[in-house]
Amino acid sequence: MKRPIPSADSLRELCALGVFAALLVALQVGLSFLPNIELVTLLIILMTCRFGKKSLLAVGVFVLVEGLIYGFHIWWINYLYVWPLLVVVVLLLRKGSHPLLWAIVAGLFGLLFGTLCSLPYFITGGLGAGFGYIISGIPFDLIHCISNFFLVLLLYRPLANILKKILKH
């Protein structure tokens, strides 16, 4: 039985998702010297708004490559559910396209990032380890919240327009 030949649109989407995966890794590594200031959240929001659940492919590649770069440790378990969770949240809110909505989502995600990442520490170290992880991370979560909010507020619309133009051709 012959397989159908993929359409140009599906190949374009697959290539775009590959580029997004590479951008996620490159920008995360490139900005890793800044504490909790990242563009991964913004790119995942943009990608999910455009490609829907297919963006989980790029997120999966990103998570795998992060493990290959930094090592597969307890922090990596967080990435297995935290970034896909952001995709799910964006999918649920995808009808809204106002930058302020996405800035609020990104800010809340940054604020809750440490709490979301604490689950493996609760499991492996008990209540003290889990709550200790959350409390010690509050300053970083505040930075994450504020930087996510303003980066998305400033960059969402211009990057969404660029993405629209690139994928149109």
Secondary structure, 3 states (H helix, E strand, C coil): CCCCCCCHHHHHHHHHHHHHHHHHHHHHHHCCCCCCCCCHHHHHHHHHHHHHHHHHHHHHHHHHHHHHHHCCCHHHHHHHHHHHHHHHHHHHHCCCCCHHHHHHHHHHHHHHHHHHHCHHHHHHHHHHHHHHHHHHCHHHHHHHHHHHHHHHHHHHHHHHHHHHHHHHC
